[in-house]
Amino acid sequence: MPRIVASHGEQVMNFICFGAVSGPFPLPDGVGRAAMRPQSMLDPPTGARYFRPDGALFYRMDSPVTPNAALFPGLIDNPVVLETGRYAAILGLAPSKGARSPLLWNAAFAAAGIDARMVPMDVPLDRLPALVAALKADARFLGGAVTMPHKQAILPHLDRVEPEAAAIGAVNALYRDGDALVGANTDGAGALSQLEDLTGGALAGKRVLLVGTGGAGCAVAAYLAGRVAALALANRTPRTAADLAARLGKGVVALPGPVTAADLAGIDILVNGSSVGFASGPAGSPLGPDTDALLAALPAGALVYDIIYQPAETDLLARARARGLKTANGLGMNLDQAVIAFDKSNPGAYPGSPGRDALRRVMAEAGK
């Protein structure tokens, strides 16, 4: 991805190229032939707009940055005005229409006295590569979040992906590491944090059965693998669970069919990673019509954890509570994934465990 310097008389204009370039090409606004030479991608951009000469996508960098200037017009569909020295962003098809992350992040920025804001960026898939490159080149960009439908599509455009995110095959968080833009998946990290708290730090010795290995369930499985004594996976389509178990490696097994009482007899933690029970999803319990009988097979001290938090108590949790089992929903996971993502993008803003607790309180209050 070369940077191009186009000279026209005394005027020198910088461009970032997002496509192949061969030979001289026409420039807009009456600028003629271009002399091309590589230039460092590490220079902070000052940018304005993009265009397409000869099928290659360019982002023009010559316009000066001014206070309250719009960010990346032509690359994103919603107008974004930057009023701070730095910024984070949530990338998706339409995060401007109600994404929760800016509310939480901006409360955290304000409480820490950081001159930054998170902004939503509505970007279609065809412009995602150019936007990621422009963000990477902008030294003011701290990192942020990724939402649907870009969690998988963004992967090849990042410099590096954390191992768990690579195993999941999706990212929901971005952060800088030196000059590199790194992808992470904090959904699973949020669940891991919650389960550590719920088990008093004794998660490593627990035997876990996870039901549902789709997007969120896959993320939870990737973070539990290797961090618990044993992990079993169950899915409506057994082959999906088997494929994930093979990717995650030693210590992870897949059940060959529906969950049975024998599967639950030695389990310390039962996790619902599916959408069954979600307010706008399939009704009922992920264990099916025999839920009560299956829950009876769990040891008396078992924990039943549901990543769903809308409603606050799913059918599975209600039935588990009725049997005297310990239960917890996914509200804490949802909060912790935001806390972890913010901490990755803003290291040192809320240092240590006391800082993490303070950040969690700030975000929890903002999300009420």
Secondary structure, DSSP 8 states (H G I E B T S, - for coil): --EEEEEETTEEEEEEE-S---S----STT----------TTS-----EEE-STT--EEE--S---TT-BSSBTTBSS--B--SSEEEEEEESSGGGT-SHHHHHHHHHHHHT-SEEEEEEE--GGGHHHHHHHHHH-TTEEEEEE-TT-TTTTGGGSSEE-HHHHHHT---EEEEETTEEEEE-HHHHHHHHHHHHHTTT-GGG-EEEEE--SHHHHHHHHHHTTTSSEEEEE-SSHHHHHHHHHHH-TTEEE-SSS--HHHHTT-SEEEE-SSTT-TTS--S-TTGGGHHHHHTTS-TT-EEEES--SSSS-HHHHHHHHTT-EEE-SHHHHHHHHHHHHHHHSTTSS-HHHHHHHHHHHHHHHT-
